[in-house]
Amino acid sequence: MAAKMARHEWVISGERGILSMDGAGFHIPSNFATENLYYVLASNDYLCDVTYAVDRTKEVHCYQIMYLVSGNMTVRYEGKEYKVPESSLVLLDLRKPHYYRADTKIRMQWYLMNGVSLPAYYEYLLRAHSPVFPMDRKLIFLMNSLKKELMQREPNDHVVSMLITETLCSLSINSKSELSGPVQRAVNYMNAHYSEPVSLQDIAEHASLSKYYFSRQFQNEVGLTPWEYLTQERMRHAMQLLSDSGQSIESISYACGYAGASHFCRAFKKETGFSPAFFRKFLSNVPMGLDAGTEKAHEASEK
């Protein structure tokens, strides 16, 4: 069932300098949306003069996207100040104190939103980027499409969720930045030595950093621990070998840096949800019989 918008003039307490509004207002998402989708609680399109400013110190349990269509703003958030130029997007966790103001006459679209996985997605994005993102044509299209959908008499919750999902995915793709020298060296080392029994100490030494500092730095830049990255690299190669080679599972385990087939089978199932033999049978043209006896023994040992 589609949710409805309460479309009427309204102003968040404390906001001044708003010259006009051209947005949807409050949104009442369905129960299904609040439990399973991304959803919008309120939205508007503001035209503001230079007196417009918002200073929130109390928690608001949702997230805000601001698309600055024209003009310039300043945002203060988590101890830092950001100058926001025209055609930028700002993503804020409103549970944290924040302040923003118009430095010139501005027009902006804003959306208060939530979703079960939104906190994790927000943290993922902000690990690699500031809360201010440059807009491109796709993001502009998504923001305008979201506004258009919310202006409908009965916005479709699934369309709203899809547009938010695409926006978050686009921000994630656009926010990828170059790795620092030490982290890039570590990535290159793991890509080249995934077939060897390397340790965290080996990787840190190759990056010329202490093990503990290196782990923090790597996770901040890549979004994974070094061990998680190495495991993913090994799994990529393992899936390729299972798909297009006739090697036994035992041989593949050694080729991917594991001490034996039982260790490899446990790791593969943990990462993919499948046993190597299941993956080979249903996702490749290699006959199941090649490793059947060996795999049954390993699967029995895992139970």
C-alpha positions as a Python dict, from the first residue, in 0.01 Angstrom:
ca = {
    (1, 'M'): (0, 0, 0),
    (2, 'A'): (140, 339, -95),
    (3, 'A'): (205, 594, 175),
    (4, 'K'): (81, 949, 164),
    (5, 'M'): (241, 1290, 200),
    (6, 'A'): (101, 1553, 434),
    (7, 'R'): (156, 1845, 196),
    (8, 'H'): (140, 2175, 375),
    (9, 'E'): (356, 2468, 468),
    (10, 'W'): (580, 2387, 762),
    (11, 'V'): (913, 2501, 905),
    (12, 'I'): (1147, 2310, 1136),
    (13, 'S'): (1174, 2492, 1469),
    (14, 'G'): (1456, 2746, 1472),
    (15, 'E'): (1493, 2780, 1095),
    (16, 'R'): (1489, 3137, 965),
    (17, 'G'): (1561, 3304, 634),
    (18, 'I'): (1338, 3077, 423),
    (19, 'L'): (1199, 3278, 130),
    (20, 'S'): (986, 3006, -26),
    (21, 'M'): (920, 2631, -18),
    (22, 'D'): (840, 2397, -305),
    (23, 'G'): (851, 2049, -156),
    (24, 'A'): (635, 1764, -36),
    (25, 'G'): (633, 1799, 343),
    (26, 'F'): (590, 1506, 580),
    (27, 'H'): (589, 1149, 455),
    (28, 'I'): (418, 862, 635),
    (29, 'P'): (590, 541, 519),
    (30, 'S'): (418, 204, 542),
    (31, 'N'): (508, -46, 814),
    (32, 'F'): (673, -263, 550),
    (33, 'A'): (892, 30, 443),
    (34, 'T'): (1003, 118, 798),
    (35, 'E'): (1093, -245, 867),
    (36, 'N'): (1257, -338, 537),
    (37, 'L'): (1333, -41, 309),
    (38, 'Y'): (1498, 299, 300),
    (39, 'Y'): (1230, 562, 353),
    (40, 'V'): (1181, 939, 372),
    (41, 'L'): (1018, 1103, 676),
    (42, 'A'): (1006, 1458, 540),
    (43, 'S'): (1141, 1660, 250),
    (44, 'N'): (1130, 2009, 105),
    (45, 'D'): (1283, 2242, -150),
    (46, 'Y'): (1394, 2572, 7),
    (47, 'L'): (1488, 2907, -137),
    (48, 'C'): (1677, 3094, 141),
    (49, 'D'): (1858, 3422, 198),
    (50, 'V'): (2185, 3470, 387),
    (51, 'T'): (2011, 3475, 726),
    (52, 'Y'): (1925, 3106, 693),
    (53, 'A'): (2103, 2894, 956),
    (54, 'V'): (2036, 2574, 1150),
    (55, 'D'): (2210, 2486, 1477),
    (56, 'R'): (2097, 2153, 1625),
    (57, 'T'): (2240, 2014, 1946),
    (58, 'K'): (1963, 1768, 2031),
    (59, 'E'): (1953, 1423, 1872),
    (60, 'V'): (1724, 1366, 1578),
    (61, 'H'): (1707, 994, 1504),
    (62, 'C'): (1741, 1004, 1127),
    (63, 'Y'): (1977, 1107, 849),
    (64, 'Q'): (1966, 1408, 620),
    (65, 'I'): (2061, 1457, 258),
    (66, 'M'): (2092, 1817, 140),
    (67, 'Y'): (2133, 1882, -232),
    (68, 'L'): (2262, 2237, -277),
    (69, 'V'): (2118, 2336, -614),
    (70, 'S'): (2263, 2689, -616),
    (71, 'G'): (2463, 2919, -391),
    (72, 'N'): (2718, 2841, -120),
    (73, 'M'): (2690, 2706, 236),
    (74, 'T'): (2906, 2634, 539),
    (75, 'V'): (2863, 2313, 740),
    (76, 'R'): (3017, 2243, 1083),
    (77, 'Y'): (3010, 1877, 1176),
    (78, 'E'): (3211, 1660, 1416),
    (79, 'G'): (3462, 1933, 1491),
    (80, 'K'): (3530, 2030, 1129),
    (81, 'E'): (3406, 2310, 903),
    (82, 'Y'): (3325, 2248, 537),
    (83, 'K'): (3267, 2502, 263),
    (84, 'V'): (2991, 2364, 41),
    (85, 'P'): (2987, 2493, -318),
    (86, 'E'): (2696, 2491, -560),
    (87, 'S'): (2595, 2147, -692),
    (88, 'S'): (2707, 1955, -384),
    (89, 'L'): (2540, 1693, -167),
    (90, 'V'): (2573, 1687, 212),
    (91, 'L'): (2506, 1371, 413),
    (92, 'L'): (2458, 1411, 790),
    (93, 'D'): (2380, 1184, 1084),
    (94, 'L'): (2135, 1404, 1276),
    (95, 'R'): (2199, 1216, 1600),
    (96, 'K'): (2522, 1421, 1616),
    (97, 'P'): (2535, 1798, 1679),
    (98, 'H'): (2562, 1994, 1355),
    (99, 'Y'): (2539, 2346, 1217),
    (100, 'Y'): (2492, 2482, 869),
    (101, 'R'): (2423, 2824, 720),
    (102, 'A'): (2376, 2997, 388),
    (103, 'D'): (2677, 3207, 280),
    (104, 'T'): (2483, 3342, -19),
    (105, 'K'): (2127, 3316, -139),
    (106, 'I'): (2073, 2943, -180),
    (107, 'R'): (1830, 2688, -316),
    (108, 'M'): (1844, 2338, -174),
    (109, 'Q'): (1649, 2015, -161),
    (110, 'W'): (1660, 1823, 167),
    (111, 'Y'): (1537, 1482, 275),
    (112, 'L'): (1511, 1333, 625),
    (113, 'M'): (1543, 957, 586),
    (114, 'N'): (1600, 630, 765),
    (115, 'G'): (1637, 258, 702),
    (116, 'V'): (1761, -52, 882),
    (117, 'S'): (2099, -57, 706),
    (118, 'L'): (2142, 320, 674),
    (119, 'P'): (2370, 361, 982),
    (120, 'A'): (2613, 102, 844),
    (121, 'Y'): (2603, 256, 494),
    (122, 'Y'): (2661, 602, 639),
    (123, 'E'): (2967, 483, 836),
    (124, 'Y'): (3098, 309, 525),
    (125, 'L'): (3071, 628, 319),
    (126, 'L'): (3218, 859, 582),
    (127, 'R'): (3522, 636, 638),
    (128, 'A'): (3647, 727, 292),
    (129, 'H'): (3500, 1074, 243),
    (130, 'S'): (3391, 1396, 408),
    (131, 'P'): (3013, 1453, 447),
    (132, 'V'): (3026, 1680, 138),
    (133, 'F'): (3010, 1510, -203),
    (134, 'P'): (3028, 1665, -552),
    (135, 'M'): (2719, 1610, -765),
    (136, 'D'): (2724, 1456, -1111),
    (137, 'R'): (2447, 1421, -1367),
    (138, 'K'): (2330, 1087, -1227),
    (139, 'L'): (2305, 1218, -870),
    (140, 'I'): (2117, 1527, -987),
    (141, 'F'): (1875, 1302, -1176),
    (142, 'L'): (1824, 1083, -866),
    (143, 'M'): (1758, 1382, -637),
    (144, 'N'): (1509, 1534, -880),
    (145, 'S'): (1342, 1195, -930),
    (146, 'L'): (1311, 1153, -553),
    (147, 'K'): (1149, 1495, -522),
    (148, 'K'): (912, 1417, -809),
    (149, 'E'): (808, 1084, -653),
    (150, 'L'): (748, 1238, -310),
    (151, 'M'): (532, 1508, -467),
    (152, 'Q'): (287, 1241, -586),
    (153, 'R'): (-38, 1210, -395),
    (154, 'E'): (58, 855, -296),
    (155, 'P'): (436, 808, -329),
    (156, 'N'): (547, 450, -387),
    (157, 'D'): (766, 336, -96),
    (158, 'H'): (954, 93, -319),
    (159, 'V'): (1040, 363, -572),
    (160, 'V'): (1155, 593, -289),
    (161, 'S'): (1374, 316, -146),
    (162, 'M'): (1517, 235, -488),
    (163, 'L'): (1614, 599, -549),
    (164, 'I'): (1782, 626, -207),
    (165, 'T'): (1966, 299, -270),
    (166, 'E'): (2092, 423, -607),
    (167, 'T'): (2201, 750, -447),
    (168, 'L'): (2400, 570, -175),
    (169, 'C'): (2558, 338, -432),
    (170, 'S'): (2657, 634, -652),
    (171, 'L'): (2808, 816, -355),
    (172, 'S'): (3002, 501, -265),
    (173, 'I'): (3141, 465, -617),
    (174, 'N'): (3229, 834, -645),
    (175, 'S'): (3389, 851, -297),
    (176, 'K'): (3665, 602, -371),
    (177, 'S'): (3990, 790, -321),
    (178, 'E'): (4351, 699, -394),
    (179, 'L'): (4519, 484, -132),
    (180, 'S'): (4819, 612, 59),
    (181, 'G'): (5162, 476, -37),
    (182, 'P'): (5192, 224, 252),
    (183, 'V'): (4838, 89, 206),
    (184, 'Q'): (4882, 62, -172),
    (185, 'R'): (5206, -131, -118),
    (186, 'A'): (5022, -366, 118),
    (187, 'V'): (4744, -421, -136),
    (188, 'N'): (4998, -493, -411),
    (189, 'Y'): (5182, -734, -181),
    (190, 'M'): (4867, -929, -93),
    (191, 'N'): (4755, -941, -456),
    (192, 'A'): (5092, -1091, -551),
    (193, 'H'): (5134, -1325, -251),
    (194, 'Y'): (4781, -1447, -177),
    (195, 'S'): (4898, -1804, -255),
    (196, 'E'): (5154, -1795, 25),
    (197, 'P'): (5098, -1835, 403),
    (198, 'V'): (5162, -1464, 474),
    (199, 'S'): (5101, -1313, 819),
    (200, 'L'): (4981, -969, 925),
    (201, 'Q'): (5337, -895, 1038),
    (202, 'D'): (5468, -977, 687),
    (203, 'I'): (5217, -739, 527),
    (204, 'A'): (5285, -457, 777),
    (205, 'E'): (5660, -487, 728),
    (206, 'H'): (5613, -464, 352),
    (207, 'A'): (5415, -144, 409),
    (208, 'S'): (5694, -15, 641),
    (209, 'L'): (5450, 41, 929),
    (210, 'S'): (5400, -107, 1273),
    (211, 'K'): (5145, -390, 1277),
    (212, 'Y'): (4893, -204, 1494),
    (213, 'Y'): (4913, 133, 1318),
    (214, 'F'): (4904, -40, 980),
    (215, 'S'): (4583, -232, 1064),
    (216, 'R'): (4400, 88, 1162),
    (217, 'Q'): (4527, 279, 860),
    (218, 'F'): (4438, -2, 619),
    (219, 'Q'): (4082, -35, 751),
    (220, 'N'): (4028, 342, 742),
    (221, 'E'): (4126, 360, 375),
    (222, 'V'): (4000, 28, 237),
    (223, 'G'): (3700, -38, 462),
    (224, 'L'): (3825, -389, 541),
    (225, 'T'): (4086, -528, 778),
    (226, 'P'): (4403, -654, 602),
    (227, 'W'): (4298, -1011, 680),
    (228, 'E'): (3950, -956, 536),
    (229, 'Y'): (4103, -812, 219),
    (230, 'L'): (4348, -1104, 186),
    (231, 'T'): (4066, -1355, 240),
    (232, 'Q'): (3853, -1190, -28),
    (233, 'E'): (4147, -1197, -269),
    (234, 'R'): (4199, -1567, -200),
    (235, 'M'): (3829, -1640, -247),
    (236, 'R'): (3821, -1462, -583),
    (237, 'H'): (4104, -1681, -709),
    (238, 'A'): (3951, -1992, -554),
    (239, 'M'): (3617, -1933, -730),
    (240, 'Q'): (3797, -1880, -1059),
    (241, 'L'): (3990, -2207, -1019),
    (242, 'L'): (3679, -2399, -915),
    (243, 'S'): (3493, -2265, -1218),
    (244, 'D'): (3742, -2317, -1498),
    (245, 'S'): (4012, -2562, -1388),
    (246, 'G'): (4021, -2933, -1330),
    (247, 'Q'): (4239, -2904, -1021),
    (248, 'S'): (4138, -3095, -711),
    (249, 'I'): (4008, -2902, -409),
    (250, 'E'): (4325, -3005, -227),
    (251, 'S'): (4539, -2843, -498),
    (252, 'I'): (4323, -2531, -507),
    (253, 'S'): (4354, -2491, -130),
    (254, 'Y'): (4735, -2479, -156),
    (255, 'A'): (4718, -2251, -461),
    (256, 'C'): (4515, -2002, -253),
    (257, 'G'): (4741, -1994, 52),
    (258, 'Y'): (4566, -2247, 278),
    (259, 'A'): (4745, -2519, 472),
    (260, 'G'): (4507, -2788, 353),
    (261, 'A'): (4165, -2867, 209),
    (262, 'S'): (3982, -2872, 544),
    (263, 'H'): (4096, -2517, 629),
    (264, 'F'): (4009, -2401, 279),
    (265, 'C'): (3663, -2564, 282),
    (266, 'R'): (3573, -2399, 613),
    (267, 'A'): (3694, -2058, 494),
    (268, 'F'): (3518, -2088, 158),
    (269, 'K'): (3186, -2184, 315),
    (270, 'K'): (3213, -1904, 572),
    (271, 'E'): (3275, -1642, 302),
    (272, 'T'): (3036, -1765, 31),
    (273, 'G'): (2778, -1979, 211),
    (274, 'F'): (2862, -2272, -22),
    (275, 'S'): (3101, -2564, 3),
    (276, 'P'): (3362, -2567, -277),
    (277, 'A'): (3206, -2882, -426),
    (278, 'F'): (2858, -2723, -430),
    (279, 'F'): (3001, -2414, -601),
    (280, 'R'): (3178, -2629, -858),
    (281, 'K'): (2872, -2841, -931),
    (282, 'F'): (2616, -2566, -982),
    (283, 'L'): (2825, -2267, -1098),
    (284, 'S'): (3068, -2433, -1337),
    (285, 'N'): (3080, -2702, -1602),
    (286, 'V'): (3334, -2913, -1413),
    (287, 'P'): (3183, -3252, -1318),
    (288, 'M'): (3102, -3304, -952),
    (289, 'G'): (3270, -3647, -945),
    (290, 'L'): (3622, -3503, -961),
    (291, 'D'): (3646, -3429, -589),
    (292, 'A'): (3344, -3606, -450),
    (293, 'G'): (3528, -3841, -220),
    (294, 'T'): (3769, -3579, -89),
    (295, 'E'): (3494, -3320, -40),
    (296, 'K'): (3267, -3560, 150),
    (297, 'A'): (3550, -3626, 393),
    (298, 'H'): (3611, -3254, 444),
    (299, 'E'): (3241, -3177, 486),
    (300, 'A'): (3218, -3451, 748),
    (301, 'S'): (3514, -3301, 933),
    (302, 'E'): (3342, -2960, 936),
    (303, 'K'): (3032, -3089, 1116),
}
